[in-house]
Amino acid sequence: MATTTETAPARERTRSLYRGDPGMWSWVLHRITGVVTFFFLFVHVLDTALVRVDPQAYNEVIDTYKTPIVGLMELGLLAAVLYHALNGIRVMLVDFWSKGTQYQRLMLWVILGLWFVLMVPAAGRILYNTFTGGH
């Protein structure tokens, strides 16, 4: 009795769209920055509404915001809002421009470059104001 052993051909490994691809990370970051922005707006509406309820409590809350930790959080908020806005434009171009899918990866790198170029001077200003007390 003769037996033959055949092995299955090796499958060529293809990169999945959702396993480490920059598009996946931009999708994840877009959702995270959206949630962060929503949370900030929610807290902002609440603390601003406090001025009608108790102006003294409002002033105390605002004074707590003048700390380096909150300054760094402000920098993070700016980074989140700026990325979310730029990536939102990219998503709209991918959806509504006939060649959007063809250029989506290039557009991602362009928005990341724009984000960096806009964040550097803004970060400098925010950090200066945070650590020198200048407003």
Phi, psi and chi 1 to 4 in degrees:
 res  aa     phi    psi   chi1   chi2   chi3   chi4
   1 MET       -  118.2 -179.2  179.2 -134.2      -
   2 ALA   -98.6  139.7      -      -      -      -
   3 THR  -121.9  145.3   60.0      -      -      -
   4 THR  -117.8  141.7   58.9      -      -      -
   5 THR  -112.6  119.9  -53.3      -      -      -
   6 GLU  -112.7  141.6  -72.8 -172.3   41.5      -
   7 THR  -109.7  146.5   57.9      -      -      -
   8 ALA   -67.5  144.3      -      -      -      -
   9 PRO   -63.0  143.5   16.8  -23.4      -      -
  10 ALA   -65.0  129.1      -      -      -      -
  11 ARG   -77.1  133.5  -89.3 -176.7   58.4 -162.8
  12 GLU   -73.8  126.3 -175.0  177.8  -41.4      -
  13 ARG   -77.4  122.1 -172.9  168.1 -179.7  157.5
  14 THR  -108.8  150.4   58.2      -      -      -
  15 ARG   -82.7  123.7 -171.7  174.4 -163.6  176.6
  16 SER   -74.2  150.9  170.6      -      -      -
  17 LEU   -63.8  -26.9 -175.8   62.5      -      -
  18 TYR  -115.9   33.2  -66.7  105.4      -      -
  19 ARG  -131.3   72.7  -64.2 -152.7  179.1  151.0
  20 GLY    92.7   -1.5      -      -      -      -
  21 ASP   -67.9  142.8 -172.6   82.0      -      -
  22 PRO   -55.6  -32.0  -25.5   33.2      -      -
  23 GLY   -62.2  -37.2      -      -      -      -
  24 MET   -66.1  -44.1 -177.1 -145.6   52.6      -
  25 TRP   -67.3  -34.3  -68.9  112.9      -      -
  26 SER   -67.3  -35.8   71.9      -      -      -
  27 TRP   -63.7  -48.1  179.8   86.6      -      -
  28 VAL   -62.5  -46.8  168.3      -      -      -
  29 LEU   -64.9  -33.6 -164.9   54.6      -      -
  30 HIS   -63.8  -41.7 -166.7   73.9      -      -
  31 ARG   -67.5  -43.8  -90.8   54.4 -179.3 -179.6
  32 ILE   -63.2  -45.2  -68.9  169.5      -      -
  33 THR   -66.8  -31.1   57.0      -      -      -
  34 GLY   -65.2  -42.9      -      -      -      -
  35 VAL   -66.3  -42.5  169.5      -      -      -
  36 VAL   -60.8  -44.4  166.2      -      -      -
  37 THR   -64.2  -42.5  -56.8      -      -      -
  38 PHE   -61.0  -45.4  173.9   79.0      -      -
  39 PHE   -61.2  -44.2  178.4   71.3      -      -
  40 PHE   -59.5  -47.0  164.4   76.2      -      -
  41 LEU   -61.7  -38.3  -70.4  173.0      -      -
  42 PHE   -61.7  -49.2 -179.9   72.0      -      -
  43 VAL   -64.7  -39.2  170.2      -      -      -
  44 HIS   -62.8  -42.9  179.9   63.7      -      -
  45 VAL   -63.6  -41.6  167.1      -      -      -
  46 LEU   -65.4  -46.8  -71.8  179.0      -      -
  47 ASP   -71.2  -29.7   71.0    6.5      -      -
  48 THR   -71.7  -34.8  -56.9      -      -      -
  49 ALA   -66.2  -23.1      -      -      -      -
  50 LEU   -63.3  -24.6 -171.1   58.6      -      -
  51 VAL   -62.5  -30.6   76.3      -      -      -
  52 ARG   -78.0  -30.8  -70.6 -132.5 -178.1 -116.7
  53 VAL   -80.6  -50.2  177.3      -      -      -
  54 ASP  -151.6   95.3 -173.9   -2.1      -      -
  55 PRO   -56.5  -35.0  -24.5   33.2      -      -
  56 GLN   -66.8  -42.4 -178.8   59.1   33.4      -
  57 ALA   -64.3  -37.9      -      -      -      -
  58 TYR   -59.5  -46.6  171.1   79.6      -      -
  59 ASN   -61.7  -38.1  -71.8  -26.2      -      -
  60 GLU   -66.1  -40.7  -69.6  170.8   11.3      -
  61 VAL   -64.0  -45.0  168.0      -      -      -
  62 ILE   -61.9  -37.7  -64.9  -56.7      -      -
  63 ASP   -63.7  -34.0  -75.2  -19.5      -      -
  64 THR   -67.9  -20.1   64.4      -      -      -
  65 TYR   -77.5  -11.3  -69.5  165.5      -      -
  66 LYS   -92.0   50.4  -63.7  174.7 -176.9  174.2
  67 THR  -121.5  157.7   65.3      -      -      -
  68 PRO   -60.1  -34.3  -26.8   34.9      -      -
  69 ILE   -63.3  -44.5  -68.5  172.3      -      -
  70 VAL   -68.0  -33.9  175.3      -      -      -
  71 GLY   -60.8  -41.4      -      -      -      -
  72 LEU   -68.7  -35.1  -66.3  173.9      -      -
  73 MET   -65.9  -36.3  -70.7  170.2   59.1      -
  74 GLU   -62.8  -40.3 -172.3  177.3   84.2      -
  75 LEU   -62.8  -43.1 -179.1   60.7      -      -
  76 GLY   -62.9  -38.9      -      -      -      -
  77 LEU   -63.7  -44.7  175.5   66.9      -      -
  78 LEU   -60.1  -43.7  174.8   64.4      -      -
  79 ALA   -60.3  -42.7      -      -      -      -
  80 ALA   -66.2  -47.9      -      -      -      -
  81 VAL   -64.6  -42.4  169.2      -      -      -
  82 LEU   -65.1  -45.0 -174.2   59.0      -      -
  83 TYR   -62.6  -44.9  173.0   80.5      -      -
  84 HIS   -61.0  -42.0 -167.0   78.7      -      -
  85 ALA   -66.5  -49.0      -      -      -      -
  86 LEU   -65.0  -42.4  -67.6  171.0      -      -
  87 ASN   -68.5  -32.5 -166.2   55.5      -      -
  88 GLY   -62.1  -38.8      -      -      -      -
  89 ILE   -63.8  -41.9  -66.9  168.0      -      -
  90 ARG   -62.0  -43.6 -177.1 -174.0   73.9   88.8
  91 VAL   -62.3  -41.2  168.3      -      -      -
  92 MET   -64.3  -40.4  -73.2 -172.2  -70.4      -
  93 LEU   -64.6  -40.0  -73.8  170.3      -      -
  94 VAL   -63.3  -40.1  168.4      -      -      -
  95 ASP   -74.3  -39.8  -74.3  -13.1      -      -
  96 PHE  -109.6   -8.5  -63.3  114.4      -      -
  97 TRP   -99.9  131.3 -179.5   31.8      -      -
  98 SER   -60.5  -27.9   62.7      -      -      -
  99 LYS  -102.8   11.6  -64.2 -174.2 -178.0 -150.9
 100 GLY   -59.2  -43.5      -      -      -      -
 101 THR   -67.4  -30.8   53.9      -      -      -
 102 GLN   -65.7  -34.5  180.0 -178.4   -8.2      -
 103 TYR  -108.8   12.4  -66.0  108.7      -      -
 104 GLN   -61.9  -38.5   63.7  125.9  -11.9      -
 105 ARG   -67.9  -42.7 -173.8  176.7  -58.9 -101.3
 106 LEU   -61.8  -43.2  174.0   63.9      -      -
 107 MET   -62.4  -35.2  -72.3 -171.7  -68.5      -
 108 LEU   -61.1  -46.4  174.6   61.1      -      -
 109 TRP   -66.5  -33.7  -67.8  112.0      -      -
 110 VAL   -65.9  -44.9  168.0      -      -      -
 111 ILE   -68.6  -33.2   68.2  129.4      -      -
 112 LEU   -66.4  -38.2  -70.0  174.7      -      -
 113 GLY   -64.7  -45.1      -      -      -      -
 114 LEU   -61.0  -42.8  -84.0  171.7      -      -
 115 TRP   -57.5  -46.3  178.7   87.3      -      -
 116 PHE   -63.9  -45.9 -176.9   78.1      -      -
 117 VAL   -62.4  -36.6  164.9      -      -      -
 118 LEU   -80.0  -31.5  -66.1  170.0      -      -
 119 MET   -74.0  -33.2  -84.8  -56.9  -64.0      -
 120 VAL   -59.8  -53.7  167.9      -      -      -
 121 PRO   -68.5  -35.2   17.9  -25.7      -      -
 122 ALA   -65.4  -42.3      -      -      -      -
 123 ALA   -63.1  -41.0      -      -      -      -
 124 GLY   -59.1  -44.6      -      -      -      -
 125 ARG   -67.5  -45.1 -179.5   64.0 -178.1 -172.9
 126 ILE   -64.1  -44.1  -71.1  172.7      -      -
 127 LEU   -66.2  -37.7  -68.0  172.8      -      -
 128 TYR   -60.2  -49.9  175.3   79.6      -      -
 129 ASN   -63.9  -36.5  -72.7  -16.9      -      -
 130 THR   -66.8  -44.0  -62.9      -      -      -
 131 PHE   -97.6   -7.5  -66.0  108.0      -      -
 132 THR  -111.7   -8.6   63.4      -      -      -
 133 GLY    79.0    7.6      -      -      -      -
 134 GLY   -79.6  133.6      -      -      -      -
 135 HIS  -133.6      -  -72.6  -75.2      -      -
